[in-house]
Amino acid sequence: MGELRVRSVLVTGANRGIGLGFVQHLLALPNPPEWVFATCRDPKGQRAQKLASKHPNLVIVPLEVTDPTSIRAAAASVGERLKGSGLNLLINNAGIARANTIDNETLKDMSEVYTTNTIAPLLLGQAFLPLLKKAAQENPGSGLSCSKAAIINISSTAGSIQDLYLWQYGQALSYRCSKAALNMLTRCQSMGYREHGIFCVALHPGWVKTDMGGTLEDKSRVTVDESVGGMLKVLSNLSEKDSGAFLNWEGKVMAW
């Protein structure tokens, strides 16, 4: 099984959970990226600063994913740091959930969840497109892959229209709708950005033991380490035929 080799990666929502797990795993690779950009709303937080102090290749970037101005500022900051080279990997991980049911869902909650989980990955893809295109141009001979230039959208099988995963544990209506829409966005990005040499995929990380994943115990639950380690292995082995796919952390094709 191959190892993911990239020069630069940006992870959104990197202050905790899966995002923090991605940052820690990337930094611990035998051949770590030259640049790992970890975004969070509070870059001066204790956890972020502790990580940054240990790793000179880690850059903490302030980012509020629901604010277009903040997104543009983050893209400009990353571009300055890369000094003319491209961004290989954009991992859209930041997400929120509400436990609302179909009976008590609200306009406010639905809008907030959709903005964070679906619109933000769209805007981030647009803002970082010049840097992703640049990375693809730096590897003109190879086919689409995560080592060249890629957008990774962290989705959820809760957004699978066919499976309606874990419905018995909670409807989480806005979350499900936002992830179903994110899967469609991933397909659209894979079509729209293919000509630029950019690979796109949606990943279900599993039912991970995080704050957002809740406290319910179930044998199907996985740790952050298991999930992130699995996803990085999957990403290292994907090729052009997989662009636009919806896969889980073990590489299994998920039902739309």
C-alpha positions in Angstrom: 0.0 0.0 0.0 1.4 3.4 -1.0 2.2 6.4 1.1 0.6 9.8 0.4 3.4 12.1 -0.8 2.5 15.8 -1.2 4.4 19.0 -0.8 1.5 21.0 0.7 -1.8 20.3 2.4 -4.5 22.5 3.9 -7.0 21.1 6.4 -10.1 23.1 7.5 -11.5 22.6 11.0 -8.1 21.5 12.3 -8.5 22.5 16.0 -10.1 19.2 17.1 -11.5 15.8 16.1 -10.9 14.5 12.5 -9.2 17.8 11.4 -6.6 17.7 14.2 -6.2 14.0 13.5 -5.3 14.8 9.8 -2.8 17.4 10.9 -1.1 15.0 13.4 -1.0 12.1 10.9 0.4 14.2 8.1 3.1 15.6 10.3 4.0 12.1 11.5 4.5 10.7 7.9 7.9 9.3 7.1 8.0 11.9 4.3 5.8 14.7 5.7 4.6 17.6 3.6 6.8 20.6 3.3 3.8 22.7 4.3 0.8 21.7 6.4 -1.7 24.6 6.7 -4.1 24.0 9.6 -7.1 26.3 9.7 -9.2 27.2 12.7 -11.2 30.1 14.0 -9.0 30.5 17.0 -5.3 30.2 15.8 -4.0 31.5 19.1 -5.7 28.6 21.0 -3.5 26.5 23.2 -3.8 23.2 21.2 -3.0 24.9 17.9 0.0 26.8 19.3 1.4 23.7 21.0 1.4 21.8 17.6 2.9 24.7 15.8 5.7 25.1 18.2 6.9 21.5 17.6 6.7 21.5 13.8 8.3 24.2 11.6 6.4 22.9 8.6 3.0 23.6 10.3 1.3 26.9 9.7 -1.8 27.9 11.6 -4.2 29.9 9.4 -7.2 31.8 10.8 -10.3 30.9 8.9 -14.1 31.2 9.4 -15.4 29.0 6.7 -18.8 30.8 6.6 -17.2 34.1 5.8 -16.2 34.7 2.2 -13.8 37.5 3.2 -12.1 35.2 5.7 -11.8 32.5 3.0 -10.2 34.9 0.5 -7.8 36.2 3.2 -6.8 32.6 4.0 -6.1 31.8 0.3 -4.0 34.9 0.0 -2.0 34.0 3.1 -1.4 30.5 1.9 -0.4 31.7 -1.5 2.2 34.1 0.0 3.7 31.3 2.1 4.0 28.9 -0.9 6.0 31.6 -2.8 4.8 30.7 -6.3 4.2 27.0 -5.9 0.8 25.3 -5.8 -1.3 23.7 -3.1 -1.5 19.9 -3.6 -4.3 19.0 -1.3 -7.4 20.9 0.1 -9.2 18.9 2.8 -12.6 20.3 3.4 -13.2 18.9 6.9 -14.9 21.6 8.9 -18.5 20.7 9.6 -21.3 21.2 12.1 -24.4 19.2 13.0 -27.8 19.8 14.7 -29.9 17.1 16.2 -33.2 18.4 14.8 -35.9 16.2 13.5 -38.2 16.7 10.5 -40.8 18.1 12.9 -38.6 20.7 14.7 -36.1 21.7 12.0 -35.8 25.5 11.6 -34.7 27.9 8.9 -31.9 29.2 11.1 -30.4 25.8 11.9 -30.8 24.5 8.3 -29.2 27.6 6.9 -26.2 27.5 9.3 -25.5 23.8 8.7 -25.9 24.1 4.9 -23.6 27.1 4.9 -20.8 25.4 6.8 -21.1 21.9 5.3 -21.9 22.6 1.7 -21.5 26.2 0.7 -18.1 26.6 2.5 -16.5 23.7 0.5 -17.8 25.3 -2.7 -16.3 28.7 -1.8 -13.0 27.2 -0.6 -12.7 25.3 -3.8 -13.2 28.5 -5.8 -10.7 30.5 -3.6 -7.9 27.9 -3.7 -8.5 27.0 -7.3 -5.5 29.1 -8.6 -3.2 27.3 -6.2 -4.6 23.9 -7.0 -4.2 24.6 -10.7 -0.6 25.6 -10.1 0.1 22.4 -8.3 -1.4 20.4 -11.2 0.7 22.3 -13.7 3.8 21.4 -11.7 3.1 17.7 -12.4 1.9 17.8 -16.1 2.7 14.3 -17.1 0.8 12.4 -14.4 -2.9 11.5 -14.3 -5.3 12.9 -11.7 -4.4 11.9 -8.1 -4.2 13.2 -4.6 -0.4 13.6 -4.9 -0.9 16.0 -7.8 -3.8 18.3 -6.9 -7.0 17.3 -5.2 -10.1 18.5 -3.2 -11.1 16.1 -0.5 -14.6 16.7 0.9 -15.3 15.0 4.2 -18.8 13.8 3.8 -20.9 11.2 5.6 -23.0 8.2 4.7 -25.7 10.0 6.8 -26.1 11.9 3.5 -26.7 8.7 1.5 -30.2 8.9 0.1 -30.3 5.1 -0.4 -29.0 4.0 3.0 -30.3 6.7 5.5 -27.5 5.6 7.8 -28.3 5.6 11.5 -31.8 6.9 11.1 -32.8 5.0 14.2 -30.3 7.0 16.3 -31.4 10.4 15.1 -32.8 12.2 12.1 -30.3 15.1 12.1 -32.3 16.4 9.1 -30.2 19.4 8.2 -26.9 17.5 8.5 -28.2 14.7 6.2 -29.4 17.2 3.6 -26.1 19.2 3.8 -24.0 16.0 3.2 -26.2 14.8 0.4 -25.7 18.2 -1.2 -21.9 18.0 -0.5 -21.8 14.7 -2.4 -23.4 16.4 -5.4 -20.9 19.3 -5.1 -18.1 16.8 -5.2 -19.4 15.3 -8.4 -19.8 18.8 -9.9 -16.3 19.8 -8.8 -14.9 16.6 -10.3 -16.5 17.5 -13.6 -15.7 21.2 -13.6 -12.1 20.9 -12.4 -11.0 17.8 -14.3 -9.7 20.0 -17.2 -7.4 21.7 -14.7 -5.9 18.4 -13.6 -7.7 18.4 -10.2 -8.9 15.3 -8.5 -12.0 15.4 -6.3 -13.5 12.8 -3.9 -16.0 12.6 -1.1 -15.0 10.5 1.9 -17.1 9.1 4.7 -14.8 8.9 7.7 -16.9 6.4 9.6 -18.9 7.0 12.8 -15.9 8.5 14.6 -15.5 9.0 18.3 -15.5 12.8 18.4 -17.4 15.5 20.1 -19.6 15.9 17.0 -20.1 12.1 16.8 -21.9 12.1 20.1 -21.4 9.7 23.1 -23.6 6.8 22.0 -21.5 3.5 22.1 -21.8 1.2 19.1 -19.5 -1.5 17.8 -19.3 0.2 14.5 -17.6 3.3 15.9 -14.0 4.0 15.1 -11.3 6.2 16.7 -9.9 9.3 15.1 -6.6 7.5 14.5 -8.3 4.6 12.8 -10.4 6.9 10.6 -7.7 9.3 9.6 -5.0 6.6 9.1 -7.5 4.7 6.9 -8.5 7.8 4.8 -4.8 8.7 4.2 -4.2 5.1 2.9 -7.2 5.3 0.7 -6.1 8.7 -0.7 -2.7 7.4 -1.5 -4.1 4.7 -3.7 -6.8 6.6 -5.6 -6.4 7.2 -9.4 -8.1 9.2 -12.1 -11.0 6.7 -12.4 -12.0 7.4 -8.7 -12.5 11.2 -9.2 -16.0 12.2 -8.2 -16.5 9.0 -6.2 -18.1 8.6 -2.7 -15.9 6.3 -0.6 -15.5 5.4 3.1 -12.4 5.4 5.2 -11.6 1.8 4.1 -12.0 2.5 0.4 -15.4 1.0 0.0 -17.7 2.6 -2.5 -20.7 4.2 -0.7 -24.3 4.3 -2.0 -25.4 7.8 -3.1 
